[in-house]
């Protein structure tokens, strides 16, 4: 059973065999925007195929719900690389859709 609630724009990311819920909450998106710049520009880069791996990992990092202290940002990035872009694209699509459409 999935822990993520797609009606809330949530997705999942597996890091070190543990599933983490990615929730694009207001606080998470503000933190991501502070680091990555305007979210609309981020969405445009993603649509144009110009979203960098670091940007993707940063967005995921900021959106990890109830992030445990043992989870590191590097582990999130390594999980993205290990799974491959094709595998994490559904999670990215869910988060970007939430940014554009809201609830």
DRENDONU-148271 format. One record per residue (C-alpha): x, y, z. Coordinates in steps of 0.25 Angstrom, whole numbers, padded with zeros to 4 digits, always signed. Layout:
N
XYZ...
This chain:
103
+0000+0000+0000+0005+0014-0004+0008+0024+0007+0007+0035-0003-0006+0042-0005-0007+0046-0020-0019+0055-0016-0009+0064-0008+0001+0064-0019+0010+0054-0012+0019+0044-0018+0029+0034-0013+0044+0033-0014+0052+0020-0009+0065+0023-0002+0073+0012+0003+0062+0002+0003+0052+0012+0010+0041+0019+0004+0039+0034+0007+0027+0042+0004+0030+0055-0004+0020+0065+0000+0020+0079-0007+0016+0087+0005+0016+0102+0005+0029+0101+0014+0036+0091+0005+0033+0099-0007+0038+0112-0001+0051+0105+0003+0052+0100-0011+0050+0113-0017+0060+0120-0008+0070+0110-0013+0066+0108-0027+0060+0121-0031+0045+0124-0036+0037+0111-0037+0031+0115-0050+0045+0116-0056+0048+0102-0050+0035+0096-0057+0039+0103-0070+0053+0097-0069+0047+0083-0067+0038+0085-0078+0049+0089-0087+0058+0077-0083+0067+0086-0076+0065+0082-0061+0078+0079-0055+0081+0066-0047+0085+0075-0035+0072+0083-0036+0063+0070-0037+0070+0065-0024+0069+0078-0017+0054+0079-0020+0052+0064-0015+0061+0068-0003+0052+0079+0001+0039+0071-0001+0043+0059+0008+0031+0059+0018+0036+0056+0032+0050+0055+0028+0058+0046+0038+0071+0052+0043+0078+0040+0037+0074+0043+0023+0085+0052+0016+0083+0061+0004+0094+0053-0003+0086+0040-0001+0074+0046-0008+0083+0050-0020+0090+0036-0020+0076+0030-0020+0072+0038-0032+0085+0034-0039+0083+0019-0035+0069+0018-0040+0071+0026-0052+0063+0038-0058+0052+0029-0064+0049+0023-0050+0048+0036-0043+0041+0044-0054+0027+0040-0049+0030+0047-0035+0035+0059-0042+0023+0060-0051+0014+0059-0038+0022+0070-0031+0022+0079-0043+0007+0077-0046+0004+0081-0031+0013+0094-0033+0005+0098-0045-0009+0093-0042-0010+0093-0027-0020+0085-0019
